[in-house]
Amino acid sequence: MTTKVLKQVLEQVKPPKEDLDFIDKHLKSFLEKIKKNAAKLGIDAEVFVGGSFAKGTVIKKDYYDVDVFVRFDKKYRKEDLSKLAKKILSRMKGVSVIHGSRDYFRLKITKDFFIEIIPVLKVKHPREADNITDLSYSHVKYMHKRVKSQKILDDIRIAKAFCYANHCYGAESYIRGFSGYGLELLVYHYGGFLKFIRAIVKISDKEVIDIEKQHKIKRAILMDLNSSKLQSPIILIDPTYKQRNVLAALSYETFEKFQKECKKFLKSPSVKAFEIKKTDLEKIKKQAVKNKHEFILLEAQTNKQEGDVAGSKLLKFYKHLDKEVARYFDVKNKGFNYNGKKSARYFFVAKSKGKILREGPFVKDKKNVKRFEKEHKHTFIKKGKVHAWEKVDFSLGKFIANWKKKNKKRMKEMSVKGLIVLG
């Protein structure tokens, strides 16, 4: 049963030959142009294809992004790499800049095919890397050396599709999930998709995986790695650089969600487990009405660059707003959905607390006690402080409207330029 399901899934997630042929044709043409441009300008750089396309693990998507790395000689200054790449691309149409720790570029070929051009430094040893992308060449090289089996490559595709469907794919700060390279290593390490998810459901404490056994004892890993790299539920040592945890971005929240989906699939294997999970807002709204709860759908907008920067800002604001709502309401259900651009949608299902306890100043603080008693009619003393009960006599919608008026400055500080009620 499971084998049949996975075979069907593989047929669905493998990109059609015509898609791959189209990409390959345009990619070859682009690589020739970029190499010629670099040579004409006398810029010492190599060009290589990275990511899923280079490793043969790409899955079928609505649109394709191919990573092309321009690997500059060490004689160039690290801070000049983006400028040099811009020079090489200057005569090409449809190129846009994406700002980051090191600017990179995006070339639109068609509405569903893009090439991302990433400037990297040619390093002999990973410790010389200035940016995570500088390690990409060694990652591709390692996977080519280790993964010879078509079965493992197919299982990597299945694992990526499973993660993608369950919103656990991507190391971006608004997802905090499994990176593509991380999944490739895990499936290779465990020997296939099923063995990988069976191992995942058994993890109850921090798991340490050192594929190439670069550390003699596991305890040494906890001492050798920076503490900020040890916060994830799985510490996966990069086989190409022992000081790096490939899954440093993976959060416990995402990992627990992924474990839950793995358990469900193992118990009842189905193709549906690989279909992107969509939130049925109408169903949630109907259930809220039935339970006499309030429902609100919001859209927040940011002025930050789309992608990881905008996504992380909008997620941070969502978490802040959630805490604010929870002061006056019992939050029964909630959700965050980032559209990959400059806005995200939030929904809350909540029930009024009716009243909340306000904590005032210490009794000895006469000045502030007077002020507190002016604001609250009925006060009482508890543990040396003045307290009062405050009625929650407003709806969730009214709360959001008032909160917006009072917190314009706060929203601006959090890079949120708009908050709209959609329903």
DRENFITOR-147073 format. One record per residue: residue number from 1; y, x, z of N, C-alpha, C in turn. Coordinates in steps of 0.02 Angstrom, whole numbers. Each point is the difference from the previous one (the first is absolute). Example, Ala and Ser with C-alpha at 12.3 -4.5 7.8 and 13.67 -1.06 7.14 Angstrom:
BEGIN
1, -284, 660, 390, 59, -45, 0, 60, 45, 0 $
2, 53, -18, -36, 59, 42, 3, 55, -39, 37 $
***
This chain:
BEGIN
1, -61, 42, 0, 61, -42, 0, 63, 44, 0 $
2, 3, 48, 48, 59, 44, 5, 8, 42, -62 $
3, -55, 28, -26, 2, 42, -60, 27, -40, -59 $
4, -21, -62, -6, 22, -44, -54, 75, -13, 5 $
5, 24, -12, 61, 71, -13, 12, 42, 61, -19 $
6, -22, 59, 23, 37, 62, -13, 1, 17, -75 $
7, -54, -15, -34, -4, 12, -72, 51, -44, -36 $
8, 5, -63, 22, 48, -48, -29, 72, 22, 14 $
9, 11, 23, 62, 67, 24, 20, 21, 59, -43 $
10, -46, 47, -10, 14, 60, -39, 21, -18, -71 $
11, -34, -49, -30, 17, -23, -67, 71, -28, -2 $
12, 20, -32, 55, 66, -32, 3, 56, 51, 13 $
13, -14, 52, 40, 53, 47, 20, 7, 61, -45 $
14, -51, 12, -42, 5, 57, -47, 49, -19, -55 $
15, 50, 42, -14, 47, -16, -53, -35, -3, -68 $
16, 20, -48, -43, -31, -5, -67, 12, 65, -40 $
17, -46, 15, -45, 5, 62, -40, 65, 1, -40 $
18, 21, -58, -25, 62, -1, -40, 61, 19, 42 $
19, 0, -20, 65, 55, 19, 45, 2, 76, 10 $
20, -59, 29, 13, -5, 72, 11, 17, 40, -63 $
21, -22, -25, -58, 15, 33, -64, 75, -1, -14 $
22, 32, -57, 15, 72, -7, -10, 39, 49, 44 $
23, -20, 2, 64, 32, 45, 48, -10, 73, -20 $
24, -61, 16, -19, -17, 69, -19, 42, 23, -60 $
25, 8, -44, -49, 38, 16, -61, 73, 16, 18 $
26, 32, -44, 40, 70, 9, 19, 9, 59, 47 $
27, -50, 10, 43, 3, 55, 48, -2, 68, -36 $
28, -44, 6, -49, -4, 62, -39, 66, 16, -36 $
29, 30, -52, -29, 63, 8, -35, 55, 21, 49 $
30, 1, -30, 58, 51, 16, 51, -9, 72, 25 $
31, -62, 20, 14, -14, 68, 25, 23, 53, -50 $
32, -11, -13, -64, 21, 47, -52, 76, 8, 0 $
33, 36, -57, 5, 73, 0, 1, 27, 39, 60 $
34, -28, -13, 58, 25, 31, 61, -13, 75, 0 $
35, -57, 21, -27, -15, 72, -4, 48, 35, -49 $
36, 13, -33, -57, 46, 28, -50, 71, 7, 29 $
37, 22, -53, 35, 67, 0, 30, 8, 56, 51 $
38, -52, 10, 42, 2, 53, 51, 3, 68, -34 $
39, -40, 9, -53, -1, 64, -36, 68, 15, -33 $
40, 30, -52, -32, 65, 8, -32, 54, 21, 50 $
41, -4, -29, 60, 50, 15, 52, -16, 65, 38 $
42, -57, 29, -15, -20, 62, 34, -18, -10, 73 $
43, -24, -61, 15, -20, -16, 69, -74, 13, 9 $
44, -16, 39, 50, -69, 20, 13, -36, -54, 41 $
45, -37, -43, -34, -34, -56, 34, -63, -20, -36 $
46, -49, -21, 40, -63, -28, -27, 3, -75, 8 $
47, -38, -36, -40, -2, -73, 5, -73, -22, 8 $
48, -12, -44, 49, -69, -27, 8, 2, -73, 21 $
49, -52, -36, -18, -7, -70, 19, -36, -3, 67 $
50, 27, -40, 46, -30, -6, 66, -21, -71, 15 $
51, -11, -15, 63, -17, -67, 22, -67, -26, -25 $
52, -7, -65, -1, -63, -34, -18, -21, 14, -72 $
53, 48, 6, -46, -18, 13, -70, -34, 67, -8 $
54, 25, 50, 35, -29, 67, -6, -70, 3, 30 $
55, -10, -41, 52, -64, 2, 37, -52, -50, -26 $
56, 22, -43, -46, -46, -50, -27, -16, -57, 48 $
57, 50, -17, 42, -12, -52, 51, 51, -57, -5 $
58, 35, -5, -57, 50, -52, -7, -32, -69, -4 $
59, 35, -50, 28, -25, -69, -3, 47, -42, -43 $
60, -26, -56, -24, 38, -45, -43, 56, -33, 41 $
61, 61, 2, -27, 58, -29, 34, 43, -38, -50 $
62, 50, -35, 26, 47, -36, -43, 43, 50, -39 $
63, 13, 57, 32, 35, 54, -35, -27, 67, 25 $
64, 7, 51, -42, -27, 66, 17, 56, 51, 10 $
65, -8, 42, 50, 43, 57, 14, -42, 62, -7 $
66, 21, 46, -42, -37, 64, -6, 44, 55, 28 $
67, -28, 40, 45, 36, 56, 30, -6, 62, -44 $
68, 58, 26, -21, 2, 63, -36, 40, 49, 42 $
69, -31, 57, 17, 33, 49, 43, 25, 59, -42 $
70, 63, 17, 11, 30, 59, -32, 0, 54, 55 $
71, -43, 51, -11, -13, 50, 51, 42, 63, -14 $
72, 53, 9, 38, 47, 54, -11, -21, 65, 34 $
73, 16, 54, -32, -14, 67, 27, 38, 10, 66 $
74, -28, 42, 43, 29, 13, 66, 67, 36, -2 $
75, 18, 27, -58, 65, 35, -5, 59, -48, 6 $
76, -13, -66, -12, 54, -50, 5, 8, -23, 73 $
77, 62, -17, 16, 14, -25, 68, -28, -71, 7 $
78, -27, -14, 58, -30, -66, 12, 49, -57, -13 $
79, 63, 12, 21, 50, -53, -7, 23, -11, -73 $
80, -21, 45, -45, 20, -7, -71, -54, -34, -43 $
81, -58, -14, 28, -56, -27, -41, 17, -66, -35 $
82, 32, -46, 36, 18, -65, -30, 52, 9, -55 $
83, 47, 46, 10, 51, 13, -52, -32, 28, -63 $
84, -48, 45, 9, -35, 29, -57, -41, -52, -38 $
85, -33, -44, 37, -39, -54, -31, 46, -47, -39 $
86, 59, -14, 29, 49, -43, -32, 23, 30, -67 $
87, 9, 66, -1, 19, 35, -62, -53, -9, -54 $
88, -63, 8, 20, -56, -5, -47, -3, -71, -29 $
89, 17, -50, 41, -6, -70, -21, 65, -28, -29 $
90, 53, 40, -2, 66, -25, -18, 5, -35, -68 $
91, -40, 20, -48, 5, -30, -67, -46, -60, -10 $
92, -37, -18, 52, -46, -56, -6, 32, -65, 22 $
93, -13, -54, -36, 27, -65, 17, -46, -36, 49 $
94, 31, -44, 41, -39, -41, 47, -20, 35, 64 $
95, 34, 56, 16, -17, 37, 61, 47, -20, 56 $
96, -28, -17, 58, 42, -17, 59, -18, 47, 57 $
97, 48, 11, 45, -10, 45, 57, -21, -41, 61 $
98, -49, 26, 36, -21, -30, 64, 14, 50, 54 $
99, 45, -19, 45, 21, 47, 53, -50, 2, 57 $
100, -9, 59, 26, -47, 9, 55, 12, 68, 32 $
101, -49, 24, 39, 8, 67, 31, 8, 52, -56 $
102, -28, -15, -58, 13, 38, -61, 1, -52, -57 $
103, 56, -4, -34, 7, -50, -53, -54, 8, -54 $
104, -27, -57, -23, -46, 1, -56, 22, -51, -52 $
105, -36, -8, -54, 24, -39, -57, -52, -49, -25 $
106, 25, -54, -31, -44, -52, -27, 18, -14, -72 $
107, -51, 4, -43, 11, -14, -71, -37, -64, -18 $
108, 37, -49, -26, -30, -63, -21, -25, 6, -72 $
109, -65, -8, -9, -29, 2, -68, -3, -71, -27 $
110, -29, -46, 40, 0, -72, -16, 12, -36, 66 $
111, 2, -66, -2, 13, -38, 61, -55, 7, 52 $
112, -60, 21, -22, -55, 9, 48, -30, 70, 0 $
113, 38, 49, -24, -23, 69, 2, 59, 48, 12 $
114, -5, 37, 55, 53, 47, 19, -30, 69, 13 $
115, 40, 51, -12, -20, 68, 18, 48, 24, 53 $
116, -27, 23, 56, 41, 28, 53, -3, 76, -5 $
117, 58, 32, -4, 4, 72, -8, 22, 31, 66 $
118, -44, 39, 29, 12, 27, 67, 6, 76, -1 $
119, 59, 27, 18, 8, 73, 2, -34, 29, 62 $
120, -42, 50, -10, -34, 32, 56, 6, 76, -5 $
121, -14, 33, 55, 2, 72, 3, -70, 29, -9 $
122, -5, 51, -41, -65, 33, -10, -14, 44, 61 $
123, -49, -19, 40, -15, 38, 61, -71, 29, -3 $
124, -7, 58, 29, -66, 32, 3, -39, -26, 60 $
125, 36, -14, 54, -31, -25, 61, 37, -63, 23 $
126, -36, -51, 23, 32, -62, 22, 55, 9, 52 $
127, -5, 51, 42, 52, 10, 52, 69, 15, -32 $
128, 0, 21, -64, 63, 15, -34, 33, -64, -27 $
129, -36, -56, 3, 26, -63, -27, 62, -23, 39 $
130, 48, -24, -38, 62, -25, 30, -3, -77, 6 $
131, -44, -30, -40, -5, -72, -7, -74, -18, -10 $
132, -21, -58, 23, -69, -21, -7, -23, 0, -73 $
133, 46, -14, -46, -18, -2, -71, -19, 69, -26 $
134, 22, 53, 34, -17, 69, -20, -76, 13, 6 $
135, -34, -44, 38, -72, 8, 10, -42, -39, -52 $
136, 33, -39, -41, -35, -44, -48, -47, 38, -46 $
137, 21, 58, -23, -41, 40, -46, -66, 18, 33 $
138, 3, 22, 63, -61, 20, 35, -45, -60, 15 $
139, 31, -60, 8, -39, -61, 12, -41, -19, -61 $
140, 32, 3, -59, -35, -16, -63, -56, 51, -11 $
141, 16, 63, 11, -48, 55, -10, -61, -9, 46 $
142, 12, -19, 62, -54, -9, 49, -46, -58, -20 $
143, 30, -57, -20, -40, -58, -19, -42, 14, -62 $
144, 28, 36, -48, -38, 19, -60, -59, 45, 17 $
145, 11, 44, 48, -52, 48, 20, -56, -35, 39 $
146, 18, -47, 44, -49, -31, 45, -33, -63, -28 $
147, 38, -42, -34, -29, -64, -22, -23, 3, -73 $
148, -65, 8, -8, -30, 3, -67, -35, -65, -18 $
149, -16, -40, 52, -39, -61, -10, 43, -58, -24 $
150, -20, -33, -55, 35, -59, -25, -6, -57, 50 $
151, -56, -2, 37, -10, -53, 50, 54, 5, 55 $
152, 16, 60, 22, 51, 9, 52, 69, -18, -28 $
153, 14, 19, -62, 64, -17, -31, 8, -76, -6 $
154, -55, -34, -18, 1, -73, -5, 9, -32, 69 $
155, -33, 29, 50, 7, -26, 69, 70, 11, 28 $
156, 32, 54, -22, 70, 12, 20, 44, -56, -28 $
157, -13, -18, -63, 37, -55, -31, -10, -65, 40 $
158, -61, -13, 19, -16, -61, 38, 36, 2, 68 $
159, 1, 57, 32, 33, 8, 66, 76, -12, -7 $
160, 29, 26, -53, 72, -9, -12, 16, -74, -12 $
161, -42, -33, -39, 10, -72, -15, -6, -41, 64 $
162, -47, 18, 43, -12, -36, 63, 61, 8, 46 $
163, 26, 61, 6, 59, 14, 41, 61, -36, -28 $
164, 8, 3, -65, 57, -30, -34, 1, -76, 12 $
165, -58, -31, -7, -6, -72, 10, 17, -22, 71 $
166, -14, 45, 48, 11, -17, 70, 63, 31, 29 $
167, 45, 21, -44, 66, 27, 20, -6, 60, 48 $
168, -48, 42, -13, -10, 60, 41, 6, 64, -41 $
169, 23, -7, -62, 3, 57, -46, 71, 27, -5 $
170, 9, 63, 16, 66, 31, -6, 23, 30, 65 $
171, 26, 61, -3, 24, 35, 60, 73, -15, 15 $
172, 32, -43, -41, 70, -17, 11, 10, -27, 71 $
173, 60, 12, 27, 12, -19, 69, 1, -75, 13 $
174, 7, -41, -53, -3, -73, 10, -72, -27, -6 $
175, -47, 44, -19, -71, -19, -4, -40, 38, 53 $
176, 10, 66, 2, -35, 44, 47, -75, -7, -6 $
177, -23, 5, -63, -71, -8, -15, -33, 64, -24 $
178, -52, -8, -40, -38, 56, -27, 33, 25, -64 $
179, 12, 65, -5, 26, 28, -62, -58, 4, -50 $
180, 17, 6, -64, -52, 6, -52, -44, 61, 12 $
181, 31, 56, 15, -36, 63, 13, -45, -7, 62 $
182, 26, -35, 51, -38, -11, 61, -64, -40, -14 $
183, 6, -53, -40, -58, -41, -18, -50, 40, -41 $
184, 24, 40, -47, -44, 42, -41, -42, 46, 43 $
185, 33, 31, 49, -36, 46, 45, -50, -36, 44 $
186, 19, -59, 26, -45, -38, 44, -63, -24, -36 $
187, 9, -27, -61, -58, -24, -38, -45, 59, -19 $
188, 30, 56, -19, -39, 60, -15, -38, 25, 62 $
189, 35, 1, 57, -29, 25, 63, -60, -43, 22 $
190, 8, -66, -3, -54, -44, 24, -53, -13, -53 $
191, 15, 16, -63, -50, -7, -52, -3, -68, -34 $
192, 57, -35, -3, 2, -64, -35, 40, -52, 38 $
193, 16, -55, -35, 41, -53, 29, -33, -34, 60 $
194, -63, -21, -8, -34, -36, 54, -8, 44, 62 $
195, -19, 63, -10, -8, 46, 57, 67, 11, 34 $
196, 53, 1, -40, 67, 9, 27, 20, -59, 45 $
197, -8, -62, -25, 22, -57, 42, -46, -11, 60 $
198, -65, 18, -8, -46, -5, 58, 21, 48, 55 $
199, 23, 59, -21, 23, 50, 49, 66, -22, 32 $
200, 43, -31, -39, 66, -22, 24, -7, -51, 56 $
201, -46, -49, -8, -7, -53, 51, -26, 27, 67 $
202, -32, 58, -2, -28, 29, 62, 51, 41, 40 $
203, 57, 15, -31, 50, 41, 34, 34, -40, 55 $
204, -5, 23, 62, 31, -35, 56, 53, 44, 34 $
205, -4, 64, -13, 48, 47, 28, 25, 45, -56 $
206, 46, 45, 15, 27, 45, -51, -57, 40, -33 $
207, -4, -4, -66, -52, 34, -38, 30, 62, -33 $
208, -35, 57, 5, 23, 62, -30, -49, 20, -56 $
209, 27, 8, -61, -42, 19, -58, 27, 65, -30 $
210, -42, 49, -1, 18, 66, -27, -53, 17, -53 $
211, 9, -25, -61, -50, 5, -53, -23, 72, -12 $
212, 47, 46, -4, -16, 70, -15, -11, 43, 63 $
213, -2, -34, 58, -12, 34, 65, 46, 61, 7 $
214, 64, -12, -10, 49, 54, 5, 17, 18, 72 $
215, -14, -48, 45, 10, 12, 72, -69, 7, 32 $
216, -9, 51, 41, -66, 13, 29, -21, -55, 48 $
217, 46, -24, 40, -15, -55, 46, 53, -55, -7 $
218, -21, -62, 10, 46, -56, -9, 59, 3, 49 $
219, -13, 26, 59, 53, 4, 50, 58, 43, -25 $
220, -18, 50, -41, 51, 46, -27, 48, -36, -46 $
221, -23, -52, -33, 42, -39, -46, 59, -30, 38 $
222, -16, -27, 59, 51, -33, 41, 52, 50, 24 $
223, -19, 63, 3, 46, 53, 22, 38, 30, -59 $
224, -33, 6, -58, 29, 32, -59, 51, -43, -36 $
225, -11, -66, 0, 44, -45, -37, 59, -23, 43 $
226, 56, -10, -33, 60, -27, 33, -17, -69, 28 $
227, 24, -15, 60, -17, -64, 34, 19, -61, -42 $
228, 54, 6, -41, 21, -56, -42, -52, -16, -54 $
229, -44, 49, -16, -51, -9, -51, -65, -27, 29 $
230, 0, -12, 66, -62, -21, 34, 2, -72, 24 $
231, 48, -38, -23, 9, -69, 25, -44, -52, -35 $
232, -32, 19, -55, -40, -48, -39, -70, -9, 29 $
233, -33, -57, -13, -68, -12, 26, -52, 47, -30 $
234, 13, 25, -61, -44, 50, -32, 41, 62, -15 $
235, -25, 56, 23, 33, 64, -17, -44, 32, -54 $
236, 25, 0, -61, -37, 26, -57, 33, 66, -23 $
237, -33, 54, 15, 27, 66, -16, -1, 10, -76 $
238, 58, 18, -27, 5, 13, -72, -44, 60, -17 $
239, -50, -9, -44, -44, 56, -17, 37, 60, -32 $
240, 61, -14, -25, 37, 55, -31, 51, 31, 48 $
241, 9, -30, 59, 49, 26, 48, -17, -26, 70 $
242, -27, 43, 42, -28, -21, 64, 52, -23, 52 $
243, 64, 12, -14, 52, -22, 48, 24, -71, -15 $
244, -30, -33, -49, 25, -66, -20, -51, -55, 11 $
245, 25, -55, 29, -41, -61, 7, 18, -46, -58 $
246, -47, -10, -46, 12, -41, -60, 18, -72, 18 $
247, -26, -24, 57, 11, -70, 19, 50, -7, 58 $
248, 48, 47, 3, 50, -1, 54, 41, -65, -1 $
249, 8, -31, -59, 41, -61, -6, -38, -64, 21 $
250, -66, 4, 4, -41, -60, 15, 14, -26, 71 $
251, 20, -63, 5, 14, -29, 66, -62, -35, 28 $
252, -2, -9, 65, -55, -35, 33, -2, -73, -23 $
253, 59, -29, -10, 4, -71, -21, -33, -9, -68 $
254, 17, 44, -49, -30, -5, -66, -75, 15, 3 $
255, -18, 50, 39, -70, 20, 6, -43, -57, 29 $
256, 25, -33, 51, -37, -56, 31, -8, -58, -49 $
257, 52, -12, -39, -3, -53, -52, -53, 19, -51 $
258, -2, 63, -20, -48, 24, -49, -71, -5, 28 $
259, -10, 19, 63, -66, -5, 32, -26, -72, -1 $
260, 45, -46, 14, -16, -72, 2, -25, -22, -69 $
261, 35, 22, -54, -20, -19, -68, -66, 33, -20 $
262, -11, 60, 24, -64, 35, -14, -58, -37, 32 $
263, 9, -22, 62, -52, -38, 35, -16, -65, -36 $
264, 52, -34, -22, -8, -63, -37, -40, 10, -64 $
265, 17, 54, -36, -34, 13, -64, -73, 18, 12 $
266, -14, 42, 50, -69, 20, 14, -43, -59, 21 $
267, 31, -47, 36, -36, -59, 23, -12, -49, -58 $
268, 51, -6, -44, -6, -47, -56, 33, 29, -63 $
269, -36, 42, -38, 30, 33, -59, 20, -50, -54 $
270, 61, 7, -25, 23, -43, -55, 55, 34, -40 $
271, 7, -21, -62, 52, 26, -44, 69, -20, 26 $
272, 3, -56, 37, 64, -25, 27, 32, 50, 47 $
273, -41, 42, 32, 26, 51, 47, 44, 50, -36 $
274, -4, 2, -67, 39, 48, -40, 59, -33, -36 $
275, 11, -64, 17, 57, -35, -28, 59, 5, 48 $
276, 59, 14, -27, 59, 11, 42, 13, -61, 44 $
277, 5, 13, 66, 11, -53, 49, 73, -23, -4 $
278, 8, -65, -13, 68, -28, -3, 9, -49, 58 $
279, 60, 1, 29, 16, -44, 56, 16, -69, -27 $
280, -37, -50, 22, 12, -70, -21, 52, -31, 46 $
281, 64, 7, -20, 55, -23, 42, 1, -76, 9 $
282, -20, -37, -52, -2, -73, 5, -50, -23, 53 $
283, -57, 33, 0, -53, -15, 49, 24, 16, 71 $
284, 33, 58, 7, 27, 21, 65, 53, -49, 25 $
285, 43, -22, -47, 53, -47, 17, -29, -68, 23 $
286, -50, -24, -37, -32, -64, 17, -32, 3, 69 $
287, -34, 57, 14, -33, 10, 64, 52, 2, 57 $
288, 58, 32, -14, 54, 4, 49, 25, -70, 18 $
289, 11, -41, -52, 23, -69, 11, -51, -40, 40 $
290, -63, 8, -17, -55, -34, 34, -2, 19, 75 $
291, 14, 64, 14, -2, 24, 70, 67, -8, 36 $
292, 48, -32, -35, 68, -10, 27, 35, 66, 16 $
293, -10, 48, -45, 33, 65, 4, 53, 3, -54 $
294, 46, 47, 7, 53, 9, -50, -22, 55, -49 $
295, 20, -10, -64, -16, 49, -52, 65, 21, -34 $
296, 7, 65, -13, 58, 23, -37, -20, 57, -47 $
297, 27, -3, -61, -13, 52, -50, 67, 33, -16 $
298, 2, 67, 6, 62, 38, -10, -8, 53, -53 $
299, 57, 17, -31, 0, 57, -46, 55, 48, 23 $
300, -20, 63, 12, 48, 52, 20, 10, 47, -59 $
301, 63, 21, -9, 16, 45, -56, 30, 65, 27 $
302, -14, 54, -34, 27, 65, 20, 36, 33, -59 $
303, 43, 47, 15, 35, 37, -53, -33, 68, -11 $
304, -56, 11, 34, -34, 65, -5, -44, 3, -63 $
305, -18, 61, -19, -40, 11, -60, -68, -33, 5 $
306, -19, -37, -53, -64, -35, 1, -58, 49, 8 $
307, -53, -25, 31, -58, 43, 13, -7, 11, 74 $
308, -22, 60, 18, -14, 15, 71, 61, -7, 44 $
309, 59, 20, -25, 62, -3, 41, 18, -72, 16 $
310, 5, -42, -53, 18, -71, 10, -54, -35, 41 $
311, -63, 11, -17, -56, -32, 35, 0, 15, 74 $
312, 11, 63, 19, -1, 18, 71, 59, -29, 38 $
313, 59, -3, -34, 60, -30, 32, -11, -75, 13 $
314, -29, -35, -50, -11, -72, 5, -54, -16, 51 $
315, -50, 44, 7, -52, -9, 50, 29, 10, 71 $
316, 41, 51, 7, 31, 15, 65, 43, -60, 22 $
317, 37, -29, -48, 43, -58, 16, -43, -60, 19 $
318, -55, -10, -36, -47, -55, 16, -26, 6, 72 $
319, -19, 60, 19, -26, 11, 69, 54, -13, 52 $
320, 62, 20, -17, 56, -12, 46, 13, -75, 7 $
321, 1, -36, -57, 13, -72, 1, -56, -37, 37 $
322, -61, 23, -8, -57, -30, 35, 10, 3, 76 $
323, 24, 58, 24, 13, 8, 72, 55, -47, 24 $
324, 51, -8, -43, 57, -44, 17, -23, -73, 4 $
325, -41, -21, -49, -26, -68, -1, -44, -12, 62 $
326, -41, 49, 17, -48, -5, 55, 33, -6, 69 $
327, 65, 13, 3, 36, -8, 64, 6, -74, 19 $
328, 6, -43, -52, 11, -71, 12, -57, -45, -24 $
329, -46, 28, -40, -54, -40, -29, -67, 36, 9 $
330, -52, -40, 6, -68, 28, -2, -20, 4, -74 $
331, -7, 60, -26, -17, 10, -71, -75, -10, -9 $
332, -18, -52, -38, -71, -17, -10, -29, 34, -62 $
333, 42, 12, -49, -22, 32, -62, 61, 33, -32 $
334, -10, 52, -38, 56, 35, -33, -27, 42, -58 $
335, 45, 19, -45, -23, 41, -57, 58, 37, -32 $
336, -18, 56, -32, 48, 43, -35, -28, 14, -69 $
337, 42, -8, -52, -22, 16, -68, 56, 34, -38 $
338, -10, 63, -16, 49, 39, -37, -16, -3, -74 $
339, 50, -14, -42, -12, -10, -71, 4, 64, -42 $
340, 8, 57, 34, 3, 64, -36, 69, 16, -27 $
341, 47, -46, 10, 68, 11, -26, 50, 6, 58 $
342, 49, -46, 3, 50, 7, 52, 3, -60, 48 $
343, -55, -38, 2, -2, -57, 46, -71, -10, 26 $
344, -4, -35, 56, -64, -16, 30, 4, -70, 29 $
345, -57, -33, 5, -2, -67, 30, -36, 2, 67 $
346, 27, -39, 47, -31, -6, 66, -12, -74, 13 $
347, -53, -15, 37, -7, -69, 24, -18, 2, 74 $
348, 23, -51, 36, -15, -7, 71, -22, -72, 13 $
349, -52, -7, 40, -21, -65, 26, 9, 7, 76 $
350, 41, -42, 29, 16, 10, 71, 10, -66, 37 $
351, -5, 5, 66, 11, -58, 44, 50, 21, 54 $
352, 50, -43, 10, 52, 15, 49, -30, 12, 70 $
353, 28, 48, 37, -23, 12, 69, 29, -51, 48 $
354, 48, -39, -24, 30, -52, 43, 54, 28, 44 $
355, -17, 53, 37, 49, 35, 42, -23, 72, 9 $
356, 48, 44, 11, -17, 70, 11, 36, 25, 63 $
357, -28, 49, 33, 29, 27, 61, 47, 57, -18 $
358, 63, -7, 21, 50, 52, -11, 8, 43, 62 $
359, -5, 65, -7, 8, 46, 56, 72, 26, 0 $
360, 34, -7, 57, 69, 21, 6, 6, 66, 38 $
361, 61, 14, 25, 12, 64, 35, -27, -2, 72 $
362, 2, 58, 33, -18, 4, 71, 51, -38, 41 $
363, -21, -29, 55, 43, -40, 44, 62, 39, 22 $
364, -9, 64, 12, 56, 43, 24, 55, 7, -52 $
365, -16, -10, -63, 48, 7, -55, 41, -64, -7 $
366, 48, -9, 47, 38, -63, 6, 36, -20, -65 $
367, 30, 50, -33, 39, -14, -61, -44, -32, -55 $
368, -56, 32, -12, -45, -25, -52, -38, -63, 21 $
369, -10, -8, 66, -33, -61, 25, 45, -60, -15 $
370, 66, 8, 10, 48, -53, -14, -2, -20, -73 $
371, -2, 51, -43, -3, -11, -73, -64, -38, -19 $
372, -55, 20, 30, -65, -30, -14, -1, -73, 23 $
373, 30, -13, 59, 2, -69, 27, 46, -46, -41 $
374, 49, 30, -35, 43, -38, -44, -38, -25, -61 $
375, -45, 43, -24, -39, -15, -60, -58, -47, 15 $
376, -26, 1, 62, -58, -40, 19, 15, -43, 62 $
377, -12, -65, -7, 17, -47, 55, -43, 10, 61 $
378, -67, 0, -10, -46, 4, 57, -32, 69, 3 $
379, 18, 38, 51, -27, 68, 8, -41, 6, 65 $
380, -43, 49, 2, -39, 14, 61, -15, 75, 4 $
381, -16, 22, 60, -12, 72, 10, -75, 14, 3 $
382, -19, 53, -37, -70, 20, -2, -2, 77, -2 $
383, -34, 31, 47, -6, 73, 5, 67, 36, -5 $
384, 49, -28, 37, 66, 32, 5, 45, -10, -59 $
385, -22, -42, -49, 41, -13, -59, 13, -74, -8 $
386, 56, -16, -34, 17, -70, -14, -37, -20, -64 $
387, -31, -60, 1, -36, -26, -58, 22, -71, -16 $
388, -15, -22, -59, 14, -69, -20, -47, -22, -55 $
389, -17, -64, 1, -39, -28, -56, 47, -23, -55 $
390, -18, 17, -62, 43, -19, -57, -40, -45, -47 $
391, 29, -57, -16, -34, -48, -45, -3, 26, -71 $
392, -57, -11, -33, -5, 14, -72, 4, -68, -34 $
393, 62, -20, -15, 11, -67, -28, 21, 4, -74 $
394, -24, 50, -34, 16, 9, -71, -64, 12, -40 $
395, 3, -17, -63, -58, 9, -44, -5, 73, -24 $
396, -56, 16, -30, -11, 67, -27, 51, 16, -55 $
397, 13, -50, -43, 49, 8, -54, 70, 13, 27 $
398, 18, -38, 52, 66, 8, 32, 5, 69, 32 $
399, -54, 22, 31, 0, 66, 32, 13, 55, -52 $
400, -34, -4, -58, 8, 51, -52, 72, -1, -26 $
401, 29, -59, -10, 69, -6, -25, 49, 31, 49 $
402, -8, -14, 65, 45, 28, 51, -10, 75, 8 $
403, -64, 21, -4, -16, 71, 7, 33, 40, -57 $
404, -1, -27, -60, 32, 32, -58, 74, 11, 11 $
405, 34, -53, 25, 73, 3, 12, 17, 54, 51 $
406, -40, 2, 53, 15, 47, 55, -21, 72, -15 $
407, -46, 9, -47, -29, 67, -11, 14, 30, -69 $
408, 58, -15, -28, 18, 27, -66, 2, 77, 1 $
409, 28, 27, 54, 5, 73, 7, -69, 31, 6 $
410, -43, -32, 40, -68, 25, 10, -39, 0, -66 $
411, 7, -54, -39, -34, -5, -65, 23, 56, -47 $
412, 66, 13, 1, 28, 53, -42, -29, 68, 20 $
413, -4, 11, 65, -28, 64, 26, -73, 8, -21 $
414, -35, -57, -8, -71, 3, -20, -9, -5, -76 $
415, 56, 7, -37, 1, 0, -73, -23, -66, -31 $
416, 12, -55, 37, -17, -67, -26, 65, -34, -21 $
417, 5, -18, -64, 63, -28, -25, -2, -77, -6 $
418, -58, -29, 12, -4, -73, -4, -63, -27, 32 $
419, 6, -59, 31, -58, -35, 29, 8, -74, -18 $
420, -45, -24, -43, 4, -68, -27, -59, -42, 25 $
421, 15, -63, 19, -53, -46, 19, -24, -34, -64 $
422, -65, 7, -16, -28, -29, -61, -37, -66, 13 $
423, -19, -10, 63, -36, -61, 16, -24, -2, 71 $
***
